[in-house]
Structure formats: C-alpha cells, structure tokens
Amino acid sequence: MKESTFVVPQKAIIRDGDKYLILKRAPDAHTYPNHWDFPGGRLNAGEDTKKGLEREVFEETELKVNAIKPVFTFHESLNNRLQFFVVYLCKKISGQIKLSHEHTEYKWATRDEILKLKIENYLRAYLRAVRE
C-alpha cells in the first residue's frame, strides 16, 4: 500500500480595520510561486499549534502575534499530498514588518482587493465564505 503525505499548514488572519495582511510568495516557492497568501506555515514535530503559528508568523514577518482561535478549514491535494489548512484569527502584539526570503512583498488589502489578485485556493475559499 502506498503511503501518502498529510500536511497541515496553519495560516494567520491579521487585520487592521477592514484590511488583511497578505504576503506574496517568492517566485522560487515550491508551491504557489508568486501567489498572495496569509502568513503562516507548518508545525515542527510535537509543536503546540498556536505557538507554532506564532513562530511561523514571526519568522516570515517579524511580527509578534497572539493566535486566538481557528476560524476556517480547507483541504486540497497538491503535489500528491493532502493539505488541510487551518486558518486562525490572530491579534498583532508588536513589531514592524520585515519579510523573510520566502516572500517578496506585503500589503494590507481589503477582501475585494485580495479577490482580484493571484491567490492560493484556501484564501479564495476563506474570503468567499466570509461576508463582512
């Protein structure tokens, strides 16, 4: 029996009024190059889910956040791996945005502005599910 890989990316909703923080993935990204995305990533083995997301956000943006609660899930198969996304509502605590090598740009954008961009599937599903 062939073993499949199961991946659980966690993503952070960080808002300022009606705008979301989104990051543009680097052109050499393994998945979704040059697509806009919420900050986040995968857990390390044995890592607490909220602490892992807070770590990922800091590594990608240098922002300190508090992961409050999961608000949306989404799954898709990508590169022969099942991806189960968990999207958390987060609160910014401190810091100024400084991007890691994984992203080339950031912006604060409204839901409608984001939907016009090249974005990941989970992000499009999330934005279509929420009505503000």
C-alpha positions in Angstrom: 0.0 0.0 0.0 1.4 3.4 -1.0 1.8 5.8 1.9 0.5 9.3 1.4 1.8 12.5 3.0 -0.6 14.6 5.0 0.4 18.3 5.6 -1.4 20.8 7.9 -0.4 24.4 7.0 -1.7 27.0 9.5 -2.4 30.5 8.4 -2.9 33.8 10.3 -5.6 36.3 9.8 -4.0 39.6 10.9 -6.3 42.6 10.4 -6.1 46.4 10.6 -9.7 47.6 10.3 -11.1 46.2 7.1 -7.7 45.3 5.7 -5.9 41.9 5.9 -2.1 41.4 5.9 -1.1 39.4 2.9 2.3 38.3 1.7 3.5 37.5 -1.9 5.3 34.2 -2.1 8.7 34.2 -3.8 9.0 33.1 -7.5 11.0 30.1 -6.4 8.5 28.9 -3.8 7.8 25.1 -4.0 4.0 25.7 -4.1 2.1 28.6 -5.4 5.0 30.8 -6.6 4.1 34.5 -6.9 0.7 34.0 -5.2 -0.6 36.1 -2.4 -1.1 34.4 0.9 -1.7 34.9 4.7 1.4 34.5 6.8 1.9 31.0 8.3 3.3 27.6 7.7 3.8 24.1 9.0 4.3 22.9 12.6 7.5 21.3 13.8 7.1 17.8 15.2 5.5 18.0 18.6 5.0 21.7 18.5 1.9 23.4 20.1 -0.5 24.5 17.3 -0.9 28.1 18.4 2.8 28.6 19.4 3.8 27.1 16.0 1.7 29.5 14.1 3.0 32.4 16.2 6.6 31.2 15.4 5.8 31.0 11.7 4.3 34.5 11.6 7.4 35.9 13.4 9.8 34.0 11.0 8.0 35.4 8.0 7.2 39.0 9.1 9.0 39.7 12.5 5.5 40.5 13.9 4.6 39.1 17.3 1.0 37.9 17.3 -1.4 36.0 19.6 -3.1 33.1 17.8 -6.7 33.4 19.2 -8.7 30.7 17.6 -9.2 28.7 14.4 -12.0 30.1 12.2 -11.8 28.2 8.9 -10.5 25.0 7.5 -9.9 23.9 3.9 -8.4 20.9 2.2 -6.9 20.2 -1.2 -4.5 17.7 -2.8 -1.3 19.4 -4.0 1.8 17.6 -5.4 0.4 14.2 -4.3 0.0 15.5 -0.7 -3.3 16.1 1.1 -3.1 19.6 2.6 -5.5 20.5 5.4 -5.4 24.3 6.1 -6.3 25.7 9.5 -6.9 29.5 9.4 -6.6 31.3 12.8 -7.8 34.7 13.9 -4.7 36.4 15.3 -4.0 39.7 17.1 -0.9 41.7 16.4 1.0 42.4 19.6 4.1 44.2 18.4 6.7 44.6 15.7 7.3 46.2 12.3 7.0 44.0 9.1 10.3 42.7 7.8 9.9 39.9 5.3 11.9 36.7 5.2 13.3 35.2 2.0 10.1 33.3 1.5 8.2 36.4 0.4 8.9 39.4 -1.9 6.1 41.8 -0.9 3.4 42.5 1.6 0.3 44.7 1.6 -2.7 45.5 3.6 -5.7 44.9 1.4 -9.5 44.6 1.7 -11.4 41.4 0.9 -12.4 42.7 -2.5 -8.9 43.8 -3.4 -7.5 40.4 -2.4 -10.0 38.5 -4.5 -8.7 40.3 -7.6 -5.1 39.0 -7.0 -3.4 35.8 -7.8 -4.1 34.0 -4.5 -3.9 30.5 -3.0 -7.1 28.3 -3.2 -7.7 28.2 0.6 -7.5 32.0 0.7 -10.1 32.4 -2.1 -12.4 29.9 -0.3 -12.0 31.7 3.0 -12.8 35.1 1.5 -15.8 33.8 -0.3 -17.1 32.2 2.9 -16.9 35.4 5.0 -19.3 38.2 4.5 -18.3 41.4 6.1 
